Amino acid sequence: MKTFKILVIIGFFATAAISCSPERAAIVENKPGVQLWGENCMRCHNTPSPADFNDTDWTTIEMHMKIRANLTTYESKKIFEFIKSAN
């Protein structure tokens, strides 16, 4: 539980500090969540099946991976909406 609280606090401050360039925002806006998932998550590791975790687990993973992968709020939202819709 303590680790979770720390991740939430770090995520809050990291999100506040990260800004998205207009060029990146325009590119991301036209991509579906499944494409962003493939492009961002597979850079570093094999992606698990959306069915491997429940929505609560994916919410925790989202907070962690948003920071680790330097995702914008919009990218993170699109990716995890896709994942949650597929599990």
C-alpha positions in Angstrom: 0.0 0.0 0.0 2.9 2.4 0.8 4.4 1.7 -2.6 1.1 2.5 -4.3 0.8 5.8 -2.5 4.3 6.7 -3.5 3.6 5.9 -7.1 0.4 8.0 -7.0 2.3 11.0 -5.6 5.2 10.6 -8.1 2.7 10.3 -10.9 0.9 13.4 -9.9 4.0 15.6 -9.8 5.4 14.0 -13.0 2.2 14.6 -14.8 2.2 18.2 -13.8 5.8 18.6 -15.0 5.4 16.9 -18.4 4.0 19.0 -21.3 3.1 17.9 -24.8 4.4 19.7 -27.8 1.7 20.8 -30.3 3.3 18.6 -33.0 3.2 15.5 -30.8 -0.3 16.2 -29.8 -1.5 16.5 -33.4 0.1 13.2 -34.3 -1.2 11.4 -31.2 -4.7 12.7 -31.7 -5.1 10.8 -35.0 -3.9 7.4 -33.6 -6.1 4.9 -32.0 -5.3 3.4 -28.6 -4.3 0.1 -30.1 -1.7 1.7 -32.3 -0.3 3.8 -29.4 -0.2 0.6 -27.3 1.9 -1.1 -29.9 4.2 1.8 -30.5 4.8 2.7 -26.9 4.6 -0.5 -24.9 6.5 -2.7 -27.2 9.5 -0.4 -27.3 10.7 -1.9 -24.0 8.9 -5.2 -23.4 6.4 -7.7 -24.7 2.9 -6.5 -23.9 0.6 -8.7 -21.8 -2.8 -9.6 -23.1 -5.5 -7.2 -21.9 -7.2 -10.2 -20.3 -4.2 -10.8 -18.1 -5.3 -8.2 -15.6 -8.6 -6.7 -14.4 -9.5 -3.0 -14.7 -8.2 -2.2 -11.2 -4.8 -3.7 -12.0 -4.7 -1.9 -15.3 -5.4 1.4 -13.6 -2.3 0.8 -11.3 -0.2 -0.2 -14.3 -1.3 2.9 -16.1 -0.1 5.2 -13.4 3.3 3.4 -13.3 3.8 3.1 -17.1 2.7 6.7 -17.8 5.8 7.8 -15.8 8.1 5.1 -17.0 7.2 5.5 -20.7 6.9 9.3 -20.5 3.4 9.2 -21.9 1.2 12.2 -22.0 -2.1 12.1 -20.2 -3.9 11.9 -23.6 -1.7 9.0 -24.8 -2.1 7.1 -21.5 -5.9 7.6 -21.6 -6.2 6.3 -25.1 -4.0 3.3 -24.5 -5.7 2.2 -21.3 -9.2 2.8 -22.6 -8.3 0.4 -25.4 -6.8 -2.2 -23.0 -9.8 -2.0 -20.6 -12.2 -2.4 -23.5 -10.4 -5.5 -24.6 -10.2 -7.3 -21.3 
